[in-house]
Amino acid sequence: MAGGQTDADTMQRLDTPLHRVDAVRARLLAGVAPVAPSDALVVEAIGAVAARDACAPAGLPATDCALIDGYALASAELIGASPMSPAMLMEAPRLVQVGDPVPSGADCVVDAGFVSIGPFTEITAPAAPGDGVRRAGGDFRQGEAILRSGERLDLLRAHTLVAAGVQTISVLRPVVRVLAVGGVGVTAGLVAALARDAGADVRLAAAPRDRDSLAGSLAGVDGDAVILVGGTGCGVDDRTVLALRHAGADVAHGLALEPGRTGAVGRLDGRPVIATPGRPEPAFTIWLALGAPLMSALLGIQDQPFAAERPLTRKVASTVGLAQIAPLEATAEGWRPLAVGDMSLAHLARADGFLLVPEDSEGRPEGALVRPVPAPGRWRV
């Protein structure tokens, strides 16, 4: 990667020419392998990616059980039952509650409102086999996968695993160190949240701003990847890239990416390193272009998630030579571009998806079908 000024008394300068995003992405991901699996409690593993299938240890439920409170009955005895012609039984049926095993000989559960207990039992409604009953194995068969390898554990599947008796699962959870240069702020919190949402075990900490102290902090950093937030520009107190190089990192500083031009990418002791500006918009853009693909590589995930393919409601104009992010809003007509390159916090808040336009493109015409990357946590796309 291109060199740069490393004198602690010299201001940072971007490498020239700016580095193509596809080139630095390839360098960043070269040799990155999925992390080793580890066991984790299901209740503590929400958000992690499964390393192996998590299967039901036994059929669930183990036996036929009641889905409603009522009386366990044989449906064959209730054919044609009605208020005018009730079914008559010599013996009182068993009253069961939700979750109770259905007794032998019964194949349905009837609401107590249709059953009158007296010298004879009268039932005023018919029932079919299985009414009011969950059959044995109706939720899951023994050995059936509840969570498959490569899938992310969400809240509902975590609850289902626990209900099935699964306490621990094997997960892939990369350790990502997020260093907030000069102190933890909004942007560092955003980057940490994005990495955590992608399945990482995030360790967020503040880091000093001056070159030597920051380089010293980097010397003791472990984990599978490191992301530094802040201090990547050319201001008088920006020293992040100088510190990385002082610590021995091989760094490309200056990306043909808008917003995100002052970002940096490299390796430190063989570990992938990304450095983002301190503003949320360029930090988020760098995450989409570089951080998310890095997480996919660490998790062994081949396919990136994409939103629905829909037409652009107006043209997306892009500058040749710069990769640019276009935030898009989902409308009834299609994807509506909110901006290109110059993205604000308002755009981040409103966007439902993001389109990365490569360096060699002039953009996309109105009506072009596109599949953007969905905004994190946006369910409606």
Secondary structure, DSSP 8 states (H G I E B T S, - for coil): -------TTS-----SS-B-HHHHHHHHHTT------EEEEGGG-TT-EESS-EE-SS-BSSS-EESSSEEEE-GGGGTT--SSS-EEESS--EEE-TT-B--TT--EEE-GGGEE-SSSEEE-S---TTTTEE-TTSSB-TT-EEE-TT-B--HHHHHHHHHTT--EEEEE--EEEEEEETS--HHHHHHHHHHHHTT-EEEEEEE-SSHHHHHHHHHT--SSEEEEES--SSSTT--HHHHHHHTT-EEEE-BSEES-TT-EEEEETTEEEEEE-SSHHHHHHHIIIIIHHHHHHHHT--S------EEBSS-EE--TTSEEEEEEEE-SSSEEE--SS---HHHHHH-SEEEEE-TT--EE-TT-EE--EE-TT-TT-
